[in-house]
Amino acid sequence: MNNNLKVYTEEEKNKYLAKLSKNADKRRKIRIFFDIVKNSFTYLCSIFSIVVLVGVIIYCFSTGSKSFNWDFITGSNYNTQENLNANPENKNGIEVNQNSNFSYTPSEGEYFSSRWGIAFTDKETNGVGEVIFTHIDKNSPIFQLGILDDNNNFTVTKVTEGSSLLKAIGYNDNGGRERLNYNKKASEMAKGFDRLKSLSYITLIFRSNGIKGPLISTFYFIIIALLVSLPLGVGGAIYLAYYAKNNFLTRSIRTIIDMIAGIPSIIFGLTGAIIFIPIFGGVGNILSGGFTLACMVLPTIIKNTEESIKVIPRSLKDASLALGASSTQTVFKIILPNCLPGILTGSLLALGRIIGESAALIFATGSLITDTPSLGQPAASLAVYIWSIMQGENPNYQAAAATAILILIVVLVLNILVKIVAYKLDKFTPKKPFEFMTYINKIKSFFVKKEKVCQIEKK
C-alpha cells in the first residue's frame, strides 16, 4: 500500500467540490451566453433576409402594379408618331364648354388642364425634352380625335397615357388660332389647353412598353437551355454516382463541376460569344443564348441529380440486379424514376437562373427588343429587357417593376407546380392524406361556437 498518497480532509473535499460546482456553473453561464448570441445572430440574419425579400416584393408591386395588366403582358413594344385630327364633320374641331371643369389631384411634377381633363409632366428622352400625358379623364373630349386616311375615312384613335405630345392646334375663347409646340414645358402646355375652346389637330408619339416579345424570347431560352442541359446533366450525374470509380479522375471532375458553378455569368457570356455565335450564324441570337444558358445551369443539374441518386437505398439496386436486370435496365427503370424529385429540384433552380440571367445574354444574344423573336435573330429576354429600359438618365421604373412582378409570378407558379409533382413522385417520404372535409368542418365548428358565444353575451 502506497503511504505517500495525500489524504484529504472532509473540509478540503467540500471546498474542492464547491470549486468544481462554481466552475461548472461559470462554464454553463458562458455556454448559455454564447448560445443566446448565436441564436440572436441567426434570428437577426433571418429577419433581415425576410425584410429585404418582402421589401423588394412590396416595392415591385407598389411601383409596377399600375402598369401591370394584360395589355402590358401581351402588348407590343413600339414608338410611332401619329397625327390626330378632329372629325371632318365638325368644322370647328372638338369643342369644349368654357365652364367644363374636370377634377384631378396632380402629383409633384404634374400639371393638369381642368378644362380638357388631361395632365402632363416633363420627361427627357435621349437628351430631348418631352411633354408626356400622365392622366386622361375617361370623359375627356380629347378621345374624339382620330386618324384621317387618304380617302378621308375617319377612325377614332384613343390617346393613351404615356404618349408624348409634340404639337396641338386649336382656337381660344377669343377666336384666335393657337399653336402649342413640343418645346413648351408641361406647365405651359396645361395652361395652353385651358385657353383652348376647340381642338383641331395634335401630333403624338405613341409609346408602349409591352413585353410580348421579351416574354416569348424568355420561353425560347427556357426550352432550349433545358433541352440541352437536362439530358447532359442527368447523364453526367448517373455516370458520377453509378458508374465512376472513386479515383483521382472522378474527384477532379467533381472539383471542376464545383468550380464551373461558381464562375461569374459574364464569363459564360464571353464564352458563348466566342464559341456559339460563330456556330449559329455569326450573330448573337436565341440559339447562341440558349446554349450559353445550358452551359451555365449544367453544374446545378448535375449536382442535384447526383445527390438524389445517392439517397436512393442501395437495396433497390441490388434487388434489381439480383432479379436478373442489367445495369442499364436498373438505371432507367429503378434509379431514374426514384430520383425524379431531385431532378425536378435541379430543373427548378436552373429555371430560376435562366429567367433571371441578363449579363451572359447581353454578350451571347444582344439586347434587341422585338415583338416577333425568331431563333436565328437577336432578342432580349425579360431580364435583359429590364436592363435595357433602366439605361440612360430617365430609367422606366414602372415598366421594370411590372416586368419584375411577372417574373416573380412565373417563378412562384413554376415552383409550386414542381413541388407538387416532386411530392407526388417521392416514394420514400410518408404522405399524409389531405382530408379536405376535415378542415371544412373545423371552420364550420369555429363559426358555430362564435355565434353561440355572441348569443350568450346578448342574453
N, C-alpha and C positions, 0 to 999 in steps of 0.2 A: 504494500500500500504506500502511495506517494505522500510523504508527510509535508512536502513543500507547497501543496495546494493551499491557497488562501481561503480561509473560512469567513464568509460574510455574515455579519450580524443581521438580525431581523430589520433593524432600522435602516441599515445600508441597502438591504434588498428593497425596502419600501421606497427609499429615495431613488434607486435606480429604476424601479417600475414607474414611479411618478415622472421621472425624466423621459422614459420611453413613451409614456402616455402623452406628455406635453409635446414631444417631438412629433408623435403621430398626429396629434391634434393640429399642430402647426402645418404639417405636410398636407393634411386634409383640407385646411383652410386655403392653403396656396393652390391646391388642386381645384377646389371649388371656384376660387377667383379666376384661374386661367380658363376653367370650363365656361364661366359666365362671359369672359372676354371673347372666347372663341365663338360661343353661341350668339353673342350680341353682334359680332362681326359678320357671322353667317346671315343673321336676320337682316342686318343693315344692307348687306350686298343684295339679298333677295328683294327687299323692299325697294332699293334703288333701281334694280333691274325692272321690277314691275311698274314703278312710277315712270321710268323712261319709256317703256313699251306703251303704257296707257297714254302718256303724254303725246307720243308720236301718232297714235291712233286718233286721239281727240283732235290734234292739230290737223291731220289729214281730212277728217270728216267735217270739222268746222270751216276749213278753208275751201275744200273742194266739193262740199255737198251741193252747193248752188249750181255748179257746172256739171255735176254727175247726174246724167239722165240717159234715157235710151237713145236720144239723138246724138249725144256725145259718144256713146259706145259704138253706134252703127253709122255715125256721120262721117263725111269726107273731110279731108284737110285741104283747104283751098284758100286762095287770096285773089279775088276778082273785083274789077271795077265795073260798076253799073250806073247808068243814067236813068233816073226815075222821073216820070212826068205825071202831071195830073191828067185825068181822063179828058180827051179832046172835047167831049160833050160839055164839060164845064169850062166855058171860055175864060172865066175869071180865075181859074185854078181852084184849088181846095181852099174854101173859105172857112174861117173860124170866127165865132162870136167874140166881140171885144170883151164881153163880160165873162167869158168862159174862164173857169178857174179850177185847174186840176190840183190835187193835193199830193205832196210827196215830201219826205224829210231827207234832204240830201246829206250824205256823209261828207267828211272832210275832203276837199278837193273836187267835189261835185258841184255843178251849177244847174239849176232847174228852171225851165221855162214853164210857168204855170198856165200860160195861155195855150200851149200845144201839148203839155203833159209829157215832156221829154227832158232828160238830164244828160249832161255832158261832163267829161273830165279830160284833162290834158295827158297825153302819153307820147313818149319819144320812142320811135321805132327806127332802128338802124341810123340813128343820128338825126332823124327828121321828126319834127313835132307834129302831132296829130290830135284831132278832136274826136273822142270816142263816145258813142252812145252807151250810157250806163244804165238808163232806165227809160222805158217807153210805156206809158199808161195804156191799158188794154182798150180804152175808148178814145185814144188819141187819133185825130184826123189824119195824121201822117201815114196811117195804114191804108189810106185811099190811093196812095201813089202806086204807080206800076210802070211796066216796060211797054213801049210803043214800038212795034216792029216796022219793017219796010212797007208792009201792006196796011199800015195804020190800025192794026189789031192791037187792042189794049189788054194787057194781062196784069192784074193786081199782084204786086210783089211785096211781101212782108218785110219791113225794115226790122232788123234784129239787133238786139243789144250786143255790143262788141264791135259793131261796124264803125268804120271811120268816115266822118263827114268831110268831104272835100269842098263842096260848093252848094249853095242854096240860093234860089232866085224867087222873089215874091214881091208883093206890094204891101206898103204900110198903110196905116189908118188915113194918111193924107192923100193916098192915091199914088204916091211916088214909088217908082220901081227901086227895089233894094237888092243888093247882091252881097251875100255873106261868103267870104273866101276861107280856105283852109288855114291861111296864115294867121287868122284871128285866134285868140285864146278861147278856152271853153267858157269863161265868164262873159266875154264879148259875144260869143255865139248865142248863149242863152238869152242875153238882153236883146240881141238882134231878132230872135224868134218871137220874143214878147212884143216887138214892134210890128211884126207882120200880121196882117189880117187875112192874107191869102198866100198860098204857096203853089208855084207853077212847076218848079224843076229843082232836083237835087242830084248831086253826084256822090256816090258812096263807094267805099271799098268794103265788100263783104268778106268777112273772115270766119273761118270755122276751124276749131281745134279738134275735130273728130278723130277718133283713134281706131277707125275700122281697119285701116292699112296696117298700123303697128300691131294691132291685135291679131290679125291674120298672120303676119310675119312671125309673131311670137309662137303661135301654134305650129308653124312650119319648123321653127327651131327646135321646139319640144319633140316633135315627131322624128325629125332627122337625128337629133342627138341621142334619143333613147333607142331608136332602131339600130344605131351603130354601137352604142356603148353597152346596152344590156346583154346582147349575145357575147361580146368580148369580155365584159366584166364577169358574167356568170361562168363562162368557160374558164377564165383565169382563176376564179375562186375555187372551182371544182378541182383544177389541177393542183393548186397550192394546198388545199385542205384534204384531198383524197389520194392523189397520185404522187405528189412530190415527196421526196425523201428529206428528212431533216438534216441537211448538209449546208455547206458554205454557200452554194449557189442559191438554194431556196431562201436562206436568210438574207442574202444580198438582194434578191428580187423583192422581198418584203420591205427591206430598207429603202429601196428605190421607189417603191409604191408610196411609202410614207413621205418621202421627200417630194415626189411629184404632187401629192395632195397639198403640200404647203407652198408651192410655187405661186407667186402673185399672178393674178389673172391677166395683167397686161403683158406678161411674158408669153402666155399662151396666145394672146392676140398677135404678137410679133411672129411667133412660130407659125400660126395659121396664115398670116400674110405671106410668109416666105415659102411655106410648103403647099398649102391648099389653094391659094389664089391662082398660082400658075397651073395647077391641075385642073381647076374648074373654070377655065376661060380667060385667065389673065386679069380679071377684075373682081373686086370683092362682091360676093353675092350670098344668097341664103345658104347655098350648099357649102361654101367655104366656112361660113359662120357656124353651121350645124355641125360639121366635122370638128371644128375647133372646140365647140362646147362639149362634144362627145369625149374628146381627149381630157377635158377639164374634169368631167364627172366620173371618168373611168375608175380612178382610185377609190372614190367613195363607194361605188357599186361593188368593187372587188372586196373591200374590207368588210362591208356589211354582209355580203353573201357568204364570205369565208367564215365569219363569226357565227352566222346562223347555221352553217353546215356543222361546225364544231359542237354545237349544243345538241345535235341530234344523237340520241342514245346509240352507242356502238352495237348494242344488241340487235337493233333493226337491221343494220348492215350485215352482221354475222348470220342472222336468221335468213336473210335473203340469199346469201351465198350458200348457206347450208342446204337450202331447198333447191339448189341447182341453178340459180340465176347467175348470169355473167356479171362482170363488173359494170359493163355499160347498162345492162338492164337494172342493176341496183341503183346506179346513179339517176337514171331517168324515171324510174318507177317508185323508188323509195326515198332517195335523198332529196331530189328537186321538189317533189310535191310537199315534203315536210318542211322545207326551208323557204317556201314561198313568202311567209310573213316577213322574213329578213330581207328577201329580195325586194319586196314592196316598200319596206322602210328605206332601203338604199335608193330605190327609184324616187321616193318622195323627197329625200334630201337632194338628189340630183335635179329633180324638177324645180325645187325652190331656187337652186343656184342658176339654172337655165333661165328662169323667168327674171331673176334679179340681176343678171350679168349685163354689164354695159361696156366696161373697159376693153375686154377682148373683142367684142363685136365691132367696136369703132374701128379697129385695125383690120379685122378679118372680113367685115361686111360693109362698113360705111354707115353713114347717118342719114341717108336719103329717106325722107318721109314720103311715101307713095300710097295711094289708095288701092292700087292693083298690084300687089307684090307678086313676083314670079321667082322661081328657084334660081334662075340664071342672072338675076338682076340685083343690085344693091337694095337693101330695105332695112329700115330701122325697127327694132323691137320696142316693146313698151318701155323698158329701162333706158334704151338709147333715146327714145322719144322724150322722156323726162329730161335727160341730159341736154338734149337739143333745145328744148323750149326754155330751159333755165340759163341759156347762154346770153351774153350781152348785158347792157345796162338796165334793161327792163325785163327781168325774168317773169314768166307767166306762172305765178304761184298757184292760181286756182286750177288751171289745166293740169299742172304737175300733181297737185294734191288729189284731184279727181282720178287721174291715172293710177296714183298710188292706192286709192280706195279699191279700184278694180283689181289690182294685183293682190291686195290683201284678201279680197273676197274669193278670187280664184284659188289662191293658195289654201285658204281656210276650207273651201268646199272640197278640193282635192285631198287635203289632209284628212278630213272626216271620212271621205269615201275609202281612202286607202286603209285607214284604221279599222273601218267596218269590215272590209274584205279580209284584212290580215287577222282580225279577231275570229271571223268565220272559218278561216283556213288553219288557224292554230289548233293543232291536235294534242298539244301537251299541257295546255292550261285548262283547268276545270272551268266550265262555263255554268254560270247560274242562270236559270231561265228567267226571262223578264216577264213578270206577271203584271200585265197592264191593268187588269181589273182590280188587282190588289191596291195599286196606287189610287185608282179612281175611287174606290170605296173609302180609303183613308181620307181623301179630300172631302168626300161627302160627309163622313162622320165628323170631321173638323167643323164644317159649317153648321151641321145639326146641333152640335154641342154649343157653338157660339150663339145660335138662335135661342136655345133653351136658357142660356145664361142671361141673355138680354130680356127674355120674358120674365125671369125670376127677379131681375133688377127692377123692372117696371112695376111688378106686384109689390 
